[in-house]
Amino acid sequence: MHTLRIERAIGDYDIGKGAFDRDPACGRESGVRRCHVMRPSGSRHHVMIDLEFDTSSEAKAFLDPMQHDRRSREAAPALAGSVQASILETLERRNLRSGEAA
């Protein structure tokens, strides 16, 4: 499993969430298996998104056009500042409540 982690400042979470939900690139056809949207507790102006893929090449294929297309204010009106993105490889996952590997 590979995760594309995207972090960036946002101006308005609700506007950003609406745009994210409408973006067809974030659907199953792009290879995304699971999506987690998070923010630091107490912060309304920072968001982290983890998109899980089966392979690193799927994550990279998603990231490359995103870095070019999502920079404009028209394409993403709620975003502010620069994006930080990295592709992470899952080495191990455990369900601590059951003690089993997930």
C-alpha positions in Angstrom: 0.0 0.0 0.0 1.2 3.5 -0.9 -0.1 6.8 0.5 0.1 10.2 -1.2 0.1 12.7 1.7 -0.8 16.2 0.8 -0.5 19.1 3.3 -1.3 22.7 2.8 -2.8 25.8 4.3 -6.4 26.6 3.4 -8.5 29.7 3.7 -11.9 28.1 4.1 -12.4 24.4 4.8 -16.0 24.2 3.6 -15.2 25.6 0.2 -12.2 23.4 -0.1 -14.1 20.3 0.9 -16.8 21.0 -1.6 -14.3 21.3 -4.4 -12.5 18.2 -3.3 -15.8 16.2 -3.2 -16.6 17.3 -6.8 -13.2 16.5 -8.2 -13.6 13.3 -10.4 -9.8 12.8 -10.1 -10.3 11.8 -6.5 -12.5 8.8 -7.3 -11.9 5.1 -7.8 -11.1 5.5 -11.4 -7.9 7.3 -10.4 -6.7 4.3 -8.3 -7.6 5.9 -4.9 -8.5 3.1 -2.5 -9.1 5.1 0.6 -9.1 8.8 1.5 -8.5 10.4 4.9 -9.0 14.2 5.4 -7.4 15.6 8.6 -6.4 18.8 10.2 -4.5 19.6 13.4 -6.8 19.8 16.4 -7.9 23.4 16.8 -6.6 24.6 13.4 -9.1 25.7 10.8 -6.5 26.8 8.3 -4.4 23.6 7.6 -5.4 20.4 6.0 -3.7 17.0 5.5 -5.1 14.5 3.0 -3.9 10.9 2.7 -4.9 9.1 -0.5 -4.1 5.4 -0.5 -3.1 3.5 -3.7 -2.1 0.0 -4.4 1.2 1.1 -6.0 3.7 3.9 -5.9 3.2 4.4 -9.7 -0.5 5.1 -9.2 0.3 7.6 -6.5 2.9 9.3 -8.7 0.5 9.4 -11.6 -2.0 11.2 -9.4 0.5 13.6 -8.0 2.2 14.8 -11.2 -0.8 16.5 -12.8 -2.1 17.7 -9.4 1.1 19.7 -8.9 0.4 21.6 -12.1 -3.4 21.8 -12.3 -4.3 22.7 -8.7 -2.0 25.8 -8.3 -4.4 28.4 -9.7 -6.9 30.1 -7.4 -9.6 29.4 -10.0 -9.0 25.6 -9.8 -8.8 25.6 -6.0 -10.2 28.8 -4.4 -9.9 27.7 -0.8 -6.2 26.8 -1.0 -3.5 29.1 0.3 0.3 28.8 0.4 2.3 26.0 -1.2 1.5 22.4 -1.3 3.7 19.8 0.4 3.3 16.3 -0.9 5.1 13.0 -0.5 4.5 9.4 -1.4 4.8 7.0 1.6 5.1 3.2 1.6 3.2 1.3 4.2 5.6 -1.1 5.9 3.3 -2.4 8.6 -0.2 -1.8 9.8 -1.6 -3.2 13.1 -5.0 -3.2 14.7 -3.9 -2.5 18.3 -7.3 -3.4 19.8 -7.2 -7.0 18.4 -3.4 -7.3 18.3 -3.6 -8.5 14.7 -2.0 -7.1 11.6 -4.5 -5.1 9.6 
